[in-house]
Structure formats: structure tokens, C-alpha cells
Amino acid sequence: MKTCHKNSEAVSRLTPEQYQVTQKDGTERPFDNESWDNNEPGLYVDVVSVEPLFASFDKLECSSGWPSFVKPLDADNIIDNRGSSHGIVRTEVRSAHGDSHLGHVFPDGPQEARSSR
């Protein structure tokens, strides 16, 4: 069982949008968010637990308007939750240790992305 390390101090420092997305399972506007067009090398980490989630070299070029990745940096830092919302079955991705909502898995990516999860 993975242990959640939700840091209440870190949560209190989130911007309103970060709080809405990570704590209330919200969605950033596509093409108008902090990470969608970031091409700098580095790691993407959970804003609450600071656990490393994705590496820039695993980022996909896609036209969704949100950052997309082929695979997590460490599968133990990611939890996939299958469910249905908005009338469709989909997989939500959360950080394992901070329990932050990260987004959803879409099945239309490249084959190597689908087989690595």
C-alpha cells in the first residue's frame, strides 16, 4: 500500500488553479497552462509532495494542449484509477504519495505509450 504524504503547508501555498486541479480534480484550460508548451529539460514533480513524476525526455508532442508523457519516471509514484465521468470510461492519474490529481490517460497516443503503462 502506498503512503500519502500530503503536506498541508504545501497545499496552502498552491495557486487557486493548482488547488482546483490537484485537490479538486479540476482541469486546466488547454493551451493556456503552465506546462503544455514547456520544452526545457528536467523533471515534472508533484506540487504537493515534490515526488518526481515524469521526465522531459518522455514528453510527447501532441496537440491536446496539456503536457503528455509516454511513461512515468517511476511507476511507484503514479496511481491509475479507472472510472467513468462525463459519460465515458477513462483512467485518472494521481500522484501516489501526494494524492494529487494529474490528469487522464488517453488511449489514442503512440503504441509505445500505451504498452508502457
Secondary structure, DSSP 4 states (H G I P E B T S, - for coil): -PPP---HHHHHTS-HHHHHHHHH---PPTTSSSSTT---SSEEE-TTT--EEEEGGGEE--SSSS-EESS-S-GGGEEEEEEEETTEEEEEEEETTT--EEEEE-TTS-HHHHHT-
